[in-house]
């Protein structure tokens, strides 16, 4: 390396450091304003799954488009869909070879019911003990708002970003992103990028960051079991009629053994085995079984004994009964044999398991264990395959460096048990890998009453994402590709 080149590199590095300091100073000086904005967004009851809140959900999309425009982002547009709109915005003035990052988030939230379990109203944000309590605070309004503030910090302090950014924010993630696939398919050029960045996951603790490199897929089933033509008196007909509720329980009991192994033939045939290297990687997780039991309130951990708790939670498939409806459940007793009962089930899937194939295996097995005394009807909903991301690619390295810089500790790598179907859509439709940089905590109570978001993680999330963009741009400038 020539002396002139070294001197030029030193000058560029010093200039970058000055720029980063200005960006970070902007963040520190505007924390109060950022929090006020977040609280304003959290007040909007954008419950996308409930039609009575359609106007509220649209209001959240409008709020975000205005907030993005104020931040300095450009080409803001609201893309209509058959359901709730998609909000788009970008900033595309970075010099080559700067990459383009497509930032995804969702502004719809889970229904807040049961309301009586909330300590404060779900859409009246309250700050207590360092947390902001409100529906959507962690999942995902708080986390998506981080990235708008990152763009704002760069644009307001230095006039530009170190790379190109595009935003796509949807209002139907909690309902399965049913219309987003069409938006992606019809706007491939608009959404072209090098990677996707999503903050909709969690880290183990405020002190320990983590990068999620795998997500489970899902296959959901609605099961209707029908017996007699009408509800029957259990005294007059009991013993001669196969009670559909009893029969359903017998069927459910044949799906798994006592240790959690799924009994459907061929269910495990395509499960990708965990390599010794990956098991060592997952073993570095700081998850404490004692802390996990305290957080869940369960008396004891349970599951396949040949796998660790961390492996069972993210890298093994599951089958669970999520709801059972049938018979009389009101006050007192009613001795009745119900005519029809219902069950809701879900199967979380791992890499190489195909949701459609698993659904058919489930259907065939149910047919073999259904007695002739009842009839079973299955509705297998469209599922999503699992996602696995190469944790050695440059954007992952940039994410690890950013977490380490802000948290003062290297992130662990983990696979999360939940599903984010859009990750597969970005891969199949746009050919993009996704970097999952979450800032939630396991105790955030996402989808539950009293959802909350740790405000220190909100602030750290902004700074971590600032460093991520800077580091990823640096790697790209060194000629390192994103794949």
ABEGO torsion letter per residue (X at the ends): XBAAAAAAAAAAAAAAAAAAAAAAAAAAAAAAAAAAAAAAAAABBBBAABAAAAAAAAAAAAAAAAAAAAAGBBGBBBBBBABBBBBBBBBAABBOABBBBBBBBBABBBBAOBAAABABBAABBBBBGGBBBBBGAAOAAAAAAAAAAAAAAAAAAAGBBABBBBBBBBAAAAAGGAAAAAAAAAAAAAABBABBBBBABBBABAABBBBBABBBBBBBBBBBBBBBABBBBAAAABGABBBAAAAAAAAAAAABBAAGBBABBGAAAABBBBBAAAAAAAAABABBAAAAAAAAGBABBBEBAABBAAAAAAABBBBBBABBBEEBABBEBBBBBBABBBBBBBBBBBBGBBAAAAAAAAAAAAAAABBAABBBBBBBBBBBBBBBBBAABAAAAAAAAAAAAAAGBBBBBBBBABBBAAAAAAAAAAGBBBBBBBABBAAAGBGBBGBBBBAAAAAAAAAAAAAAAAAAAAAAAAGBBAX
